[in-house]
Amino acid sequence: MRVPTTGLFFLAFVMIFVGILLMSLAPILNRSNVGSVGTVILIGPIPIILGSGPFASVIVVLALLLTIVALIFGVILQRRR
């Protein structure tokens, strides 16, 4: 089953838009000054994992899992071609 490229593009655009909207509204909806941040940066096969705040470990693990899922989807989509 082939997914149209325009459908994937639209889905990615909507997901990015919703993510930016949620990130913009989070400080307004959360009145406390406590924040956490975490990210995974991939430079080739080497991951750089960063995090700060009380929930940084949870956020970093979630970011790492999402990165692994994205890499798996990338490999699967490459093999289908």
C-alpha positions as YAML, in Angstrom:
chain: A
units: angstrom
residues:
- id: 1
  name: MET
  ca: [0.00, 0.00, 0.00]
- id: 2
  name: ARG
  ca: [1.50, 3.31, -1.06]
- id: 3
  name: VAL
  ca: [0.71, 6.43, 0.91]
- id: 4
  name: PRO
  ca: [0.54, 9.59, -1.19]
- id: 5
  name: THR
  ca: [3.42, 11.96, -0.55]
- id: 6
  name: THR
  ca: [1.06, 14.93, -0.24]
- id: 7
  name: GLY
  ca: [-0.82, 13.12, 2.52]
- id: 8
  name: LEU
  ca: [2.38, 12.53, 4.50]
- id: 9
  name: PHE
  ca: [3.42, 16.14, 3.97]
- id: 10
  name: PHE
  ca: [0.06, 17.41, 5.20]
- id: 11
  name: LEU
  ca: [0.14, 15.09, 8.22]
- id: 12
  name: ALA
  ca: [3.66, 16.23, 9.14]
- id: 13
  name: PHE
  ca: [2.68, 19.88, 8.72]
- id: 14
  name: VAL
  ca: [-0.38, 19.46, 10.98]
- id: 15
  name: MET
  ca: [1.67, 17.64, 13.62]
- id: 16
  name: ILE
  ca: [4.32, 20.38, 13.62]
- id: 17
  name: PHE
  ca: [1.66, 23.08, 13.81]
- id: 18
  name: VAL
  ca: [-0.12, 21.40, 16.74]
- id: 19
  name: GLY
  ca: [3.21, 20.91, 18.53]
- id: 20
  name: ILE
  ca: [4.13, 24.57, 18.14]
- id: 21
  name: LEU
  ca: [0.67, 25.60, 19.31]
- id: 22
  name: LEU
  ca: [0.90, 23.39, 22.40]
- id: 23
  name: MET
  ca: [4.40, 24.64, 23.21]
- id: 24
  name: SER
  ca: [3.17, 28.23, 22.90]
- id: 25
  name: LEU
  ca: [0.14, 27.68, 25.12]
- id: 26
  name: ALA
  ca: [1.90, 25.63, 27.82]
- id: 27
  name: PRO
  ca: [3.37, 28.59, 29.73]
- id: 28
  name: ILE
  ca: [0.02, 30.36, 29.70]
- id: 29
  name: LEU
  ca: [-1.92, 27.35, 30.96]
- id: 30
  name: ASN
  ca: [0.70, 26.30, 33.54]
- id: 31
  name: ARG
  ca: [0.97, 29.04, 36.17]
- id: 32
  name: SER
  ca: [3.96, 27.55, 38.00]
- id: 33
  name: ASN
  ca: [7.47, 28.68, 37.15]
- id: 34
  name: VAL
  ca: [8.81, 25.12, 37.11]
- id: 35
  name: GLY
  ca: [9.69, 23.91, 33.64]
- id: 36
  name: SER
  ca: [11.47, 20.96, 32.15]
- id: 37
  name: VAL
  ca: [13.07, 20.50, 28.80]
- id: 38
  name: GLY
  ca: [14.68, 17.57, 27.03]
- id: 39
  name: THR
  ca: [15.93, 16.86, 23.55]
- id: 40
  name: VAL
  ca: [17.80, 14.31, 21.47]
- id: 41
  name: ILE
  ca: [20.08, 15.59, 18.70]
- id: 42
  name: LEU
  ca: [21.32, 13.04, 16.19]
- id: 43
  name: ILE
  ca: [24.61, 13.74, 14.46]
- id: 44
  name: GLY
  ca: [24.98, 10.74, 12.23]
- id: 45
  name: PRO
  ca: [24.71, 7.63, 14.41]
- id: 46
  name: ILE
  ca: [25.74, 9.49, 17.60]
- id: 47
  name: PRO
  ca: [22.90, 10.80, 19.80]
- id: 48
  name: ILE
  ca: [23.43, 13.88, 21.98]
- id: 49
  name: ILE
  ca: [20.90, 13.86, 24.84]
- id: 50
  name: LEU
  ca: [20.18, 17.05, 26.78]
- id: 51
  name: GLY
  ca: [17.74, 17.78, 29.60]
- id: 52
  name: SER
  ca: [17.05, 20.23, 32.40]
- id: 53
  name: GLY
  ca: [14.41, 20.48, 35.12]
- id: 54
  name: PRO
  ca: [12.61, 18.16, 37.52]
- id: 55
  name: PHE
  ca: [11.00, 16.03, 34.80]
- id: 56
  name: ALA
  ca: [13.96, 16.06, 32.41]
- id: 57
  name: SER
  ca: [14.63, 12.34, 32.70]
- id: 58
  name: VAL
  ca: [11.07, 11.49, 31.66]
- id: 59
  name: ILE
  ca: [11.16, 13.97, 28.79]
- id: 60
  name: VAL
  ca: [14.56, 12.72, 27.58]
- id: 61
  name: VAL
  ca: [13.37, 9.10, 27.63]
- id: 62
  name: LEU
  ca: [10.24, 10.11, 25.68]
- id: 63
  name: ALA
  ca: [12.36, 12.05, 23.17]
- id: 64
  name: LEU
  ca: [14.69, 9.08, 22.79]
- id: 65
  name: LEU
  ca: [11.77, 6.70, 22.21]
- id: 66
  name: LEU
  ca: [10.26, 9.05, 19.62]
- id: 67
  name: THR
  ca: [13.64, 9.29, 17.90]
- id: 68
  name: ILE
  ca: [13.92, 5.50, 17.74]
- id: 69
  name: VAL
  ca: [10.37, 5.23, 16.34]
- id: 70
  name: ALA
  ca: [11.16, 7.89, 13.71]
- id: 71
  name: LEU
  ca: [14.33, 6.05, 12.69]
- id: 72
  name: ILE
  ca: [12.44, 2.75, 12.42]
- id: 73
  name: PHE
  ca: [9.77, 4.39, 10.23]
- id: 74
  name: GLY
  ca: [12.51, 5.90, 8.08]
- id: 75
  name: VAL
  ca: [14.16, 2.51, 7.57]
- id: 76
  name: ILE
  ca: [10.82, 0.84, 6.80]
- id: 77
  name: LEU
  ca: [9.87, 3.52, 4.26]
- id: 78
  name: GLN
  ca: [13.30, 3.28, 2.60]
- id: 79
  name: ARG
  ca: [13.01, -0.49, 2.21]
- id: 80
  name: ARG
  ca: [9.57, -0.22, 0.57]
- id: 81
  name: ARG
  ca: [10.97, 1.77, -2.36]
...
